Amino acid sequence: MTPVTTPAQTPGSRRALVVRGGWDGHVPVESTDRFIPFLQESGFTVEVSDTLDSYLDADLLAATDLILQIWTMGEITPEQRKGLDAAVRAGTGLAGWHGGIADAFRADLEYNFMVGGQFICHPGGFVDHEVEVVADRADHPIVQGIERFAVHTEQYYVHADPSIDVLASTTFAAHPDYPWIDGVTMPAVWTKPWGSGRVFVCTVGHKLDDLDTPEVRTIIERGLLWASR
């Protein structure tokens, strides 16, 4: 595990743990590196881990205000998941985007309960689509001032927990292999309480330029701060 600081910055008053790994196609190192400076500028001391064994360190997690997880697919042991679960229930925030949080540890049902949604498919691969803020959630601090935006990337079809707070959604067009998805509206940005902790998920973010889309960048940055203890 590696602390990350820059010469011009002193350690912040809050602590963030970046847990990154899994499938390389979601560039976990490069994508999370885009947000580490933001976290530092926002007053976090940042540590980076490339092992899920960080979730076994109860003292570390108790001192952590925010976990940014980008770990696509892979397997989590029951002990690792229980450590993560206990930390979030105790107040540590959990946040991430795309497959790094919503396509992680598919076989662990308890993890899926905590996160509130699991990737099923991205019909058509990279497609043009819009993400629209839910009208009655427009005043939420994560999406305030954003109405809708367009992207050309994977559009995640997810199985979602009805208890999540959907902040933005996306509507699917017809696809020859999946005729039943035509007109289906699917959560794209959501939050979920978990004990005393907060969970934030944005399903957009397959590639680096997705994360550079101004609205996506803003939503993720706000989501990280919102989820933090």
C-alpha positions in Angstrom: 0.0 0.0 0.0 1.4 3.3 -1.0 0.7 6.8 0.4 0.4 9.4 -2.4 1.5 13.0 -1.7 2.9 15.8 -3.8 5.7 18.2 -2.7 3.3 21.2 -2.6 0.8 19.5 -0.4 0.6 18.6 3.3 -1.4 15.6 4.5 -5.1 16.3 4.7 -7.4 16.0 7.6 -9.4 13.2 6.1 -8.2 9.9 4.7 -9.0 8.2 1.4 -8.1 4.7 0.4 -7.9 3.9 -3.3 -8.3 0.2 -4.0 -7.6 -0.6 -7.6 -7.1 -3.7 -9.7 -9.0 -6.4 -11.4 -9.6 -6.4 -15.2 -7.1 -4.1 -16.9 -9.6 -3.1 -19.6 -11.0 -0.4 -17.2 -7.5 1.0 -16.7 -7.8 1.1 -12.9 -4.4 2.9 -12.3 -4.8 5.5 -15.0 -8.5 6.2 -14.2 -8.0 6.6 -10.4 -4.9 8.7 -11.0 -7.2 11.3 -12.5 -9.0 11.8 -9.2 -6.2 11.5 -6.6 -5.1 15.1 -7.1 -8.7 16.2 -6.6 -8.9 14.3 -3.4 -5.7 15.8 -2.1 -6.8 19.3 -3.0 -10.1 18.5 -1.1 -8.2 17.8 2.1 -7.6 14.1 1.9 -4.5 12.1 2.6 -4.6 9.4 0.0 -3.3 5.9 0.2 -3.3 3.5 -2.8 -3.7 -0.3 -2.5 -3.5 -2.9 -5.2 -4.7 -5.7 -3.0 -8.2 -6.5 -1.6 -6.4 -7.6 1.6 -6.7 -3.9 2.6 -10.2 -4.8 3.5 -8.8 -7.1 6.2 -7.1 -4.3 8.0 -9.8 -3.1 10.5 -7.6 -0.4 11.9 -6.9 1.1 8.5 -10.5 1.0 7.5 -11.7 2.5 10.8 -9.4 5.5 10.1 -10.5 5.8 6.5 -13.2 8.3 5.6 -13.6 7.2 1.9 -12.9 4.1 -0.1 -12.6 4.7 -3.9 -12.8 1.3 -5.4 -12.1 0.5 -9.0 -11.8 -3.3 -9.2 -13.6 -4.8 -12.1 -14.7 -8.5 -11.9 -12.4 -10.6 -9.8 -13.3 -12.4 -6.6 -13.4 -11.2 -3.1 -13.1 -13.6 -0.2 -15.8 -13.7 2.5 -13.3 -12.3 5.0 -12.4 -9.4 2.7 -16.0 -8.6 1.9 -17.0 -8.7 5.6 -14.2 -6.2 6.4 -15.4 -3.8 3.7 -19.0 -4.3 4.8 -18.2 -3.6 8.4 -16.3 -0.4 7.5 -19.1 1.0 5.4 -21.7 0.2 8.0 -19.5 2.0 10.5 -19.4 5.2 8.4 -16.6 4.8 5.8 -17.9 6.0 2.4 -17.6 3.7 -0.6 -17.6 5.2 -4.1 -16.7 4.2 -7.7 -17.7 4.2 -11.3 -18.6 1.8 -14.0 -17.3 -1.8 -13.7 -14.9 -0.8 -10.9 -17.8 -0.9 -8.5 -20.9 -2.2 -10.4 -19.2 -5.1 -12.1 -17.1 -6.3 -9.2 -17.3 -9.6 -7.4 -20.4 -10.8 -9.2 -20.6 -14.0 -7.2 -20.8 -12.3 -3.8 -24.5 -11.5 -3.2 -23.8 -9.6 0.0 -21.5 -7.2 -1.9 -24.3 -6.7 -4.5 -26.7 -5.8 -1.7 -24.3 -3.2 -0.4 -23.6 -1.5 -3.7 -27.2 -1.7 -4.9 -26.8 -2.7 -8.5 -24.8 -5.1 -10.7 -23.8 -5.0 -14.4 -25.7 -7.3 -16.7 -24.8 -6.2 -20.2 -23.9 -3.2 -22.4 -25.9 -3.9 -25.6 -24.3 -2.6 -28.7 -20.9 -1.8 -27.1 -20.1 1.8 -27.5 -23.3 3.7 -28.3 -24.5 7.3 -28.4 -26.9 7.8 -25.5 -27.9 10.4 -23.0 -27.9 10.5 -19.2 -30.7 12.5 -17.7 -31.0 13.8 -14.1 -34.1 12.6 -12.4 -36.4 15.6 -12.2 -37.3 15.3 -8.5 -33.6 14.7 -7.5 -32.3 17.7 -9.4 -31.5 19.6 -6.1 -29.2 16.7 -4.9 -25.7 18.1 -4.4 -24.2 15.4 -6.6 -26.2 16.4 -9.7 -27.3 20.0 -8.9 -27.1 22.2 -12.0 -26.8 19.3 -14.4 -29.8 18.4 -16.5 -28.6 15.9 -19.1 -25.5 15.1 -21.1 -24.6 12.9 -24.0 -21.8 10.3 -24.2 -20.5 7.7 -26.7 -19.5 4.8 -24.5 -20.9 1.6 -22.9 -24.5 2.0 -21.7 -24.8 -0.2 -18.6 -27.9 -2.4 -18.2 -28.0 -3.3 -14.5 -30.0 -5.2 -12.1 -30.8 -2.7 -9.4 -32.0 -2.7 -5.9 -35.3 -0.8 -5.6 -34.0 0.8 -2.5 -31.3 2.9 -4.2 -31.7 6.6 -4.6 -31.5 7.1 -8.4 -30.1 10.6 -9.3 -29.7 10.1 -13.0 -30.9 7.5 -15.5 -30.5 6.5 -19.2 -33.0 5.1 -21.6 -32.2 2.2 -24.0 -33.0 2.1 -27.7 -34.0 -1.0 -29.6 -31.3 -3.7 -30.1 -31.8 -6.7 -32.3 -30.3 -9.1 -29.8 -32.2 -7.6 -26.9 -35.7 -6.5 -28.1 -37.1 -6.2 -24.6 -34.8 -3.3 -23.7 -36.4 -0.8 -26.1 -37.6 2.2 -24.0 -36.3 0.7 -20.7 -35.0 3.4 -18.3 -32.1 2.3 -16.2 -30.2 3.9 -13.2 -27.0 5.5 -14.3 -26.1 7.4 -11.1 -27.3 6.4 -7.7 -26.6 6.4 -4.0 -27.4 4.0 -1.2 -27.1 4.2 2.6 -25.4 1.2 4.2 -25.6 1.4 8.0 -23.9 4.7 8.9 -22.1 4.8 5.6 -22.9 6.1 2.1 -22.4 4.4 -1.2 -22.1 6.3 -4.5 -22.1 4.7 -8.0 -21.8 6.2 -11.5 -22.1 3.7 -14.3 -20.5 5.9 -16.9 -16.7 5.6 -17.1 -15.4 2.7 -19.3 -12.7 4.8 -20.9 -10.5 7.7 -19.8 -12.2 10.3 -22.1 -15.6 9.4 -20.4 -14.1 10.6 -17.2 -13.0 13.8 -18.9 -16.6 14.6 -19.9 -17.3 17.7 -17.8 -20.6 16.4 -16.4 -19.2 13.0 -15.6 -16.1 14.5 -13.9 -18.3 16.8 -11.9 -20.7 14.1 -10.8 -17.8 11.8 -9.7 -16.0 14.5 -7.8 -19.1 15.5 -6.0 -20.0 11.8 -5.4 -16.6 11.2 -3.8 -17.1 14.1 -1.4 -20.7 13.2 -0.7 -19.9 9.6 0.2 -17.0 10.5 2.5 -17.5 10.4 6.2 
